[in-house]
Amino acid sequence: MREDNESEKYRRIMSLGHEITVVKDVDILLERILTSARRVTNADAGSIYVREGDDRLRFKCTQNDTLQARLPAGKKLVYSTFWLPINNKSVAGWVAGRGEVVNIPDVARLPPGVPYSFDGHYDEVSGYRTRSMLTFPLKNPHGGVVGVLQLINARDEAGAAAAFDAGDEPFVLHFADYAAVALERALMTRAIILRMIRMAELRDPKETGAHVNRVAAYAVEIYETWAAAQGMQPGDIEKNKDVLRMAAMLHDVGKVAISDTILKKPARLDPEEFAAMKEHTFLGARLFSDPYSDFDEAAMIVALNHHERWDGGGYPGHVNPQTGKPVPGYETPDGKGRGKRGEEIPPLGRVVAIADVYDALSSRRVYKEAWDEGRVLETLQNEAGRQFDPEMIKAFFSSIDVLRMLGERYPD
């Protein structure tokens, strides 16, 4: 019977391992890894830390079913990111440094002589009670620790907090092998995208890593809320979030083809300059016009459509990205492409439009100071049904607490 049970667990691990290997974006991947690991161990909560450099871990994501259940329907946990030193003081730091698993039945009764300790500050603030903790390293094929996964409060059949079964540790470590490989690949993909952004930043000082990370994070959060309200299937939402997160980071990549005199002008553009600037939309889309993946297609859609308006007054309109010329049948009297309106604009373009404007208004620019939040929110609300999809604006306001948290995570 035990052999049958072990075989079933290995099958589950292999299935979960396959699920996470298809995820491309690192932030979406971390959420998926944590969800899968909690499913294997029936853990109530957990967190993931990613190694940054030789001496610290960055807290990246957390999940907690008990605290989530206390929130209104559709709301998410709001948390701050922070760093931990890789040393013996914390459990996660010790695991990162030693590369070994730590299974603690009760954090209130740590064995005498252990070098690490448990910081109960979060429990005090949240009203949560951490009891058991299973912490294990995420190691790449060369044995290097790329992250730490910490699971909290295994649940027994009655749903009460219990110790993690030591017999599950081999299965968790097997899953960790899949997770570490996927994480390292996703981190490399993110690094490549950020290098592309830094290349664009050499041309356009406004196009920073912080800006594109905020826009991408905002877009994913708004999209998830909107898509759920539209009744989309969870699997489709997750798939679209994955490609949207990366595509949104490259929404303005076409600016690399715009003249420096326009990009670096420390003032508002005149009409002729603005007309030239508008071309960054189809020039960016052109980079992805021979798609090899869902990401390429999403990046093309976002680059081309993130300046369209719900009322049809945006740009570049119905144009061929290869030529910048109007699509036949959609020409305007002045020879341009008619602006897309309403649902002619793909959802990924509509949601990045909101995220981009929200960040632009909330941030300092060479020609303006950052607006206060009240003015930003009033402007977005007033543009519902004009510049922006009104249903997506509803999703924006439903997500505002999480959006504020995401803005703090990527400061300028």
N, C-alpha and C positions, 0 to 999 in steps of 0.2 A: 504493500500500500504506500509506504514512504517513497519507494522508487517511482511509483506512478505519480505521486505528488511532485517530486523533484523534476520529473520529465515535463510535467505540465508547467511548472514554474519556468523552466528553461525555454519552453515554447513561447511563453508569455514574454520573457525577456527578449528573445529574438524578434518577436513581433513588434515590441515597443522600440527596440533598437532600429528596426527598419523604418518605423514611423518618424523617428527623429533625424535619420540620415537624409531625408528628403527636404528638410527645412533649411533654408538658405540664410535668412537674416539672424544675426546673433541674438538680438533681444527676443524675437519670437521663439528662437530655439531654446533659450534659457527657461522661458515659461513652460515650454513643452517638456523639457528634461525634468523640471521640478514636478510637473503634473504626473508624468510617467513614473518617476521614482516613488512618489507618494502613493500611487496606485499599487505598485508592487508590494509596498510595506504597510499599506493601510494607515499612513501617517496623517494626522490631523493638520499638520503645518510643516513648513520648511523654508529654507532660504538657499540661495546660491551666491558664492563669492567667486570673482574672476581674478586671477593673478595679474598684477600690473607691475612689471619690473621684477627685481630680485627680492624686494623686501616688504611688499604689501599686497593686501587683498582688497578688492573693491566689492562692496555689497551691491548686488545687481538686481535681484528680484526676490520676492517673498510671497507666500501663499498661506492662508490660515482659514480653514473652514469655520472654526468657532467664531472668530471675529467677523468673517464675511457674513455669517448668518445674522449678526446683529444689525447689519446695514439695511437700508431700504432696498427694495428690489431694483436691480439695474445699476446700483452703485458699487464702486470698487474700493478696496483698501488704499489709503493714501499713506505713503511712507517716503522717508528721505534716504538718499544714498550716502554712504560714508566709507572710510577706509579703515582697515585693521592692519597693524604690523604683523609680519610673519615672525612670530616668536612664541614662547611657551606660555604667555599670559592668558590667551583665549584658546578655546577648544579648536576653533577654525584655524587660528594661526599655528597651533601645534601640529595639526593634521597637515597643513600646507608645508610646514618645514620638515616633518618626518615622513610624510607620504604614507601614513598608516591609518587604519580605521580606528575610531573611538566609539564604543557603544556604552552609553551611560544609562543605567536603569532609572536613576533618580538624581537629578542635578543638585537636589538639596542634600544629598548624602554622597558626595564624591569620596572615593577611596583615599585614605590618608597617604600623603607623599606624592600625589600627582602634581605636576608642575603647573597645570592650567587651572583656571577657575571659571565659574559661571557668573556672568553679569546679569543680575535680575532687574536692571533698570527698565528694560522694555516691558517686562511683565508688570512692573509697578505702574507704568504710564498707561498701558492698554487694559489692565485688569485681566490679563491672561495668565494662566498657570502652566509654565513649562515643567514637565516631569521627566520624561525620557528623551534621549537625544542620540541619534545615530549620525555620525559625521564621517565622511569618507572623501578621499582625494579623487580628482579627475586627472588621470595621467595620460599623456600622449604616448605613442608607441616607443618613444625613446626613454620613457620613465620620468619625464619632467612633469611636474604638477602644474596644470593650466587653470585649475579651479578647485573649489571645495563645495560639496553639496552637504547640507545639514538638514536632517529630517527630525521632526519634533512630535512627540506624543503619538506613538503607535496606539491604535484603538483595538480593544478586545471585541468580542461578539456583541457585547451590550453597548458598545460605543464609548466606554470609559477609557481614560488614559492608561496605558500599560507599557511594559518594557518591550523594546524591540527584540525579536527572536534572533539569537546568535546564529541559528541555522540559516537565516535569510542572508547573512553577510556575503557568502560566495555569490549568490544571485545578484545582489546589489552591486558588487564589484564587477561582475560580468557586464551588467548594464552600464556601469561607469566607463568601461572601456569603449563602448559604442558612443557614449555621451562625450567623452574627451576628444575622440576623433572628430565628431561632428562639430564640437565647439571650436577646436583649433581651425578647422576649415572655415567656419563662419567668421571667426575673428580675422582670418586672412582675407576673406571677401570684403569685410568691413574696412580693413586697412587699405585695400586697393581702391575702394570707393572714396575713402577719405583722401587718398593721394590725388585722385582725380579732382576732388574739391579743392585741395591745396593748389593744384595747378590753376584752377579757375580763380582762386583767391589772388594769385600773382597778377591776374588781369583785373579782377573786381574785388576791392577790399571788403565789400559787403558780403561776399559769398564765403562765409567762414564755416568751419566745421561745426561750431556751436549752433549757428543759424540753421544749417541743413538738418542737423540732428533734431532740433526742436520741431522744425516743420514736419519732418518724417514721423516723429513720435506723436505730435498732435494729430496728424492725418490718420494714423492707424487707430488712435483712440476714438476719434469722431466717426470713422468708418465703421468700426465694430459696433458702436451704439446705434448708428443709423441702420446698418444691415440687419441687426437683430430686430429692430422695430419693423423692418420691411418683411420679416418672416423668412429670411434666408437661412439655409441649412448651416449648422455650426461648422461642418467640414469645409464648405465653400468659403465661409467667412475666414477661417483660419488660413486657407490657401491664399486668399486674396490679401490678407494682412501681410503675409510673408513677402510677396513681391512688391506690395505697396510701400513697405518700410524702406526698401532699398531704392525703388524707383523715385520716391518722393525726395530722397537726398540729392538726386540728380536733376531736379526740376528745372534748374537754371543753367545746366551745363553748356547750353548753346551760346552762352555769353562769351565763351572763349573765342568766338568768331567775330565779336563786336569790337570796334575801334576803341583804343585806350582813351582817346579824347572824349568819348561818350561815357565809357564805363567809369572813368576816374574824375569826371567833372564834379567839383564840389558844390553843386547847386542843381536846381531842377533843370531838366532838359527842355530845349525849345522844341516846337512841333516837328521840325525836320530831324532832329536828333532822336526824338521819341519814336518817330516812324522807323528809323534804323534800328533802334533798340528792340522794337517789336519782333524783329526777325529772329531773335534768339529762340523763339518758340519752335519754329519749323526747322531751324538749323540744329537745335538740340534733338528734335525728333529724327532728323536725318541720320544721326549717329546710330540709331537703333532700327533703321528702316529695313534691315535684313535680319529679322528676329530668329534667333536660334533657341530661345527659351521663353517661358512665361515672363521672366524678368525683363527681357528685351522688349517684349510687347508692352508690358506695363510702363516701362521707362519711356517708350515712344509716346504712349497715350498721355502720360503726365506732362512731359515736356511740351507737347503740342497744345494741350488743352487747359493748362492751369491759369491762363489769363482770359478764358472765355467767361461771359456773363450770362446768368440765367435769363435776362431779358433780351439777349441777342446783341448787346452793345460791346462785346469784348473782341479779342483778336487772338490768333490771325484769321479765324473763321474757317470756312470750308476751303482749304487749300491743299495742294499736293505737297507734302514735305520735301520731295525731291527737287521741286522747281520753285516752290513758294508761290506758284500761280493758282488762281481760283479753280476749283473743281467745276467742270462744265455744268451749267445749269444753276450755279450758285454765285454768278458774278453780280457785283453791284455796279451802278452807273459809272463809278470812278475806277472800275477795273480791278477792284479788290474782291476777296472772298467774303460772302455774307457771313456775319457772325453766327456761330452756333447758338441755339437758344434752348432752354429747358432740358429735356432729356435727350436732345441731340448731343449734348455734352456728356461724355462717358463719366460714370460715377467717380472713377479715380481722379479725373481731372477736376471735377466739382469739389471733391473733398480737399485736395491739395490747394485749391484756390482759397478756401476758407483758412486753412492752416497757415498759408503763406502771408495772407493779409493780417491775420491775428498776430503773427510774430513781427511783421514789419511795423505795425502800429505800436506794438508793445516795446519795441527796441529803438535805441538811439541810432540815427543816421546822420550823415555829414550835413544834411539840409534840415534836420529837425531833431528835437529831443523826444525821448520816449513818452508816449501818451500815458496818462493815468488809466487804471483799469476801468473805471466807470465810463470814461469817454470811449475806450476801445469797445466795451461790450455794447454800449448804446449804438455805436456806429454799425457793428455787425448785426444787431437786431433790426435796425432801420433798413439795412440792405437785404434782408430776407425777402425773396420774391423779386428782387431787382438784380443785384449783383450775384446773390447766392441762392442756392437751392434751399427753399424754406424748411423742408424736412431735415436737411443736414444742419441747418442752423439750430433747429430744436435739439438735435443730437449734440451739437457743440455745447449748448447751455446745460444739457443733462450731464455732460462730462467735465464741466469747468473745474471741479475740485481736483481731478486727476491732471487736467491740463496745467494747472498752476504748479503741481508737483513736478511735472515733466519739464516745465520751464526752469525750475530751480536746479534740475539735474544737469542741464547743459548751459551754464552761465557763459557770458561773453568773456 
